[in-house]
Amino acid sequence: MIHPSEATCFCVHVSKDSTNKTVVHGDDPSRNLFKILDYVGYSHDMVAERRRVFHEKDAMINSARDDEIVSVTAGSKAEGFASCFESDYDRLNVYTNIVCQFEICPNMFSKDSTEFCMLAEACHPGHYKLKLLTRGAKLPKIMEESFVKNHQGETYISSDLFTKELEQTVPMDTVGGWNKGTRSGPAVPSTRGIYHRDDVFAFRCVVQRELLADWAKRRRPFGWPCADVINEVINLDAQLVPVGCQGSINRGMEWRICFIYGELKLTYTLNECQYKLYILLKMINKEVLHPICSEMSSYIMKNVTFWVVEAHSQEIFRDENLMHVLQIALKFLQTALVDNNLPYYMIPERNLLVGRTTEKERTGLISKIEELITEDERIIYRLPKLREAMETFPFDELEQTGKRRDKLELLELKRQYILASYWAPSLQREEIDKLCWHDKIYRDARYEMYDMVLPTWRDCLTAESRMETLNTVIQTIGDAGAFKDNYLRFAHSYLSIVWPHLKSEVTVKEDTSEELIVEMIAILRVKIERALS
């Protein structure tokens, strides 16, 4: 552990070398990096605004729902640590009338509730088999298809069958450009070009206080999290999600315990240095570690962050120490890989590395992390978003670019908020979009975003000539053919909604070709998503 007195303070100077590449002078890379993270979307204000918007969106949609599911934003979007189209959009869907507990005490809830008993026998830590106690009056059909009986005639629900049923029943807006993704863990994934969405369906677990008893009372010499936060966390429902432990003989029957609300509360308590450490670890994972081992995840990086924050004085987590604490975190992760054991922060008996890496992958990861530790502040040149920011000169231009980026995201958040305000279970996506486009505030936000990402878009519609085609816009972001299909389907589905407003509010030719309009809608959407990815 590094004591706060060991931290050093320096001055930041940024200039160009003879090859016209930005270099950092002096030896205060921490403050420099801390500020750069603000300019690329991770300022305190942007984090707070994302949290507010996604929380309020969820509240509006759930108040309008007429079923037995509560749907909330989870993961980096809910945490506020990812911009609108950066990383996956994780959505947690909790069946409110399905309850899991330890005691074999049926009928503790309403007659509409389905109750399960959680059994840990022959399961890996943090995983349970679910035995049916009470069949509720409103049991979803998908669950009926997932039940299996053992030799004693007892009924259990299979996590594997449940997820397979979900894959068949979750609606997919293919007309709007969405495609079904490859199943990953408990999630039902879908994609539209850059945009990736993971839907996880879960059951309520109401025995979180028992599950977190050891977590709540363990010794914390530096006081994080504080007693009030611990009390809040243990009073938030846990969830059981349909995925077993890799390598388990009961994998298809196991359900994993999660504390999504509790962990979200913990991320809210991270100070600016701590959450920027987490963001850096996620970047390093994406660009450096994940290519070596695809099982390395942001969730592993979050657990590393939690352990490091708990184990060190809060005084060390300051802007001038950001590189210091990144070194600490990398060494912690390296040790975990050497031991092949990274304890889950909430239930340390569960090893997050079980079945995730081969010996060759672990050796490669350990070696690569050693390189990163040796590189110290030069590590940022491995991270494209930060490297590009470092190469922006003069430094004032980076600040202005950051302000434009934040303005664009604030407009996108406004757009998403308005969209959520019109959501209703009885409306199709096209009907909701029509309501939005009739809202002048929504249209103005859209037009302003279009102006920011392609100032000449109006001229292109008028002159029927354009400097960029959809192919040129998307050629650097993946499979151009597939992406073009995704975005053109999206644009076609919007044509009849958007075009009447464009004709009346934007100077365009009456006989502008449909092909041009559709391609322009697609180009504008790609540019917005790229700018905020």
Secondary structure, 3 states (H helix, E strand, C coil): CCCHHHCCCCCCEEEECCCCCEEEECCCHHHHHHHHHHHHHHCHHHHHHHHHHHHHHHHHHHHHCCCCEEEEEEHHHHHCCCCCCCCCEEEEEEEEEEEEECCCCCCCCCCCCEEEEEECCCCCCCEEEEEEEECCCCCCHHHHCCEEECCCCCEEECHHHHHHHHHHHCCCCCCCCCEECCCECCEEEEEECCEEEEEEEEEEECCHHHHCHHHHHCCCCCCCCCHHHHHHHHCCCEEEECCCCCCCCCCCCCEEEECHHHHHHHHHCCCHHHHHHHHHHHHHHHHHHCCCCCCCCHHHHHHHHHHHHHHCCHHHCCHHHHHHHHHHHHHHHHHHHHHCCCECCCCCCCECCCCCCCHHHHHHHHHHHHHHHHHHHHHHHHCHHHHHHHCCCCHHHHHHHHHHHHHHHHHHHHHHHHHHHCCCCCCCHHHHHHHHHCCHHHHHHHHHHHHHHCCCHHHHHHHCCCCCCHHHHHCCCCCHHHHHHHHHHHHHHHHHHHHHHHHHHCCCCCCCCHHHHHHHHHHHHHHHHHHCC
